[in-house]
Amino acid sequence: MSQLQRHIPVMLNESIDAMNIVSNGSYIDATFGFGGHSEQILRNLDKDGKLNAIDKDRDAINLLNPEIFTDERFSLKHGCFSDLGKFSKEWGVYGSVNGILFDLGVSSHHLDEPARGFSFNKKGMVDMRFDQTSGISACDWIKDVDEQTLSNIIWKFGEERYSRRIAKSIIYQREQTTITDTEQLSKIIDKAVPRNEKHKHNATRTFQAIRIFINKELEVLKDALHNSYNILAPKGRLVLITYHSLEDRVIKDFLSVTDENLSTPRGLPIKSEFLKKMFNVVAKSIKPSSDEIKINPRSRSAKLNILEKVNEDYD
Ligand SMILES: C[S@@+](CC[C@H](N)C(=O)[O-])C[C@H]1O[C@@H](n2cnc3c(N)ncnc32)[C@H](O)[C@@H]1O
């Protein structure tokens, strides 16, 4: 079975409806993955529409469905969505994009492919990088990290109450033998956790924490959200599928900051009653249907958020 056949896009109809697609508009898929959402966006565009996409993972580009690749309305770059401003300028769409989709986190490919090291129940090297062409693998990071830092990361990005015990145990085991594979790591974590949680492997939170840290997931999301205002056309939409509360927190903080800053050319003496919010929340925290969760259990933690740009561009 090919990667494309195996991948089921999450909240596909809901997210495409949320994009409010104009057939000759310009769109960005900021997390191309295996192109499930991109294919559907292209189906909604006419010959004048345009879809640009990026993904941090080279596999997403190397295993690309040739049908999409030959579509003249489509282009795909390898990169991080925190650089969307730069990419939009290269594509010639800066300031005129009608919608940007973020389907955050890992793809099925990441979890299913042992060699990527994301999954605690598939034996492979603990890598966890979306972009294997740069940065440090989780395995190399674990070799040198100090106990306090490790414990803080597990607490901050995994919200793991046993972060201290787990960190202590990882550091102790690291002194006995090099920790390189996911099976070793998940066993160490499992032993360090005193109480089992129902329906959740004891290594879930720690693996999530290490992955978020290694890929700087929250920092790049924050940057991308802030850059999006100038990339979008007026009324352009940001459609975000999130998978955990830390991502939701970044969106919430972004909205509170943009509400405070308001959309106005800096330094102009405009009375506050004429200032507008930068983004309206069209809808938030929409959950997948129970039917979707039955077919694709990985969608169960998904939440769809829709924001719309309120005002004209400024710089
Ligand atoms: C949930 S999958 C997307 C699946 C896709 N919507 C589909 O239907 O095939 C998330 C994808 O985003 C990519 N990704 C994660 N963080 C990224 C970032 N900062 N910049 C670009 N791509 C990123 C991952 O490599 C992964 O392929």
The ligand as an ORCA input file, in Angstrom:
! r2SCAN-3c Opt
* xyz 0 1
  C      -0.802     16.265      9.930
  S       0.367     16.279      8.656
  C      -0.461     17.047      7.331
  C      -1.295     16.091      6.517
  C      -1.885     16.717      5.283
  N      -2.847     17.741      5.610
  C      -2.519     15.675      4.401
  O      -3.747     15.639      4.302
  O      -1.793     14.870      3.823
  C       1.437     17.563      9.174
  C       2.569     17.824      8.210
  O       3.109     19.101      8.559
  C       4.494     19.061      8.435
  N       5.029     20.100      9.311
  C       5.057     20.108     10.660
  N       5.607     21.240     11.109
  C       5.909     21.977     10.007
  C       6.499     23.261      9.825
  N       6.896     23.999     10.858
  N       6.651     23.722      8.566
  C       6.247     22.971      7.500
  N       5.702     21.739      7.616
  C       5.526     21.251      8.855
  C       4.890     17.664      8.833
  O       6.123     17.300      8.245
  C       3.706     16.845      8.279
  O       4.015     16.350      7.012
*
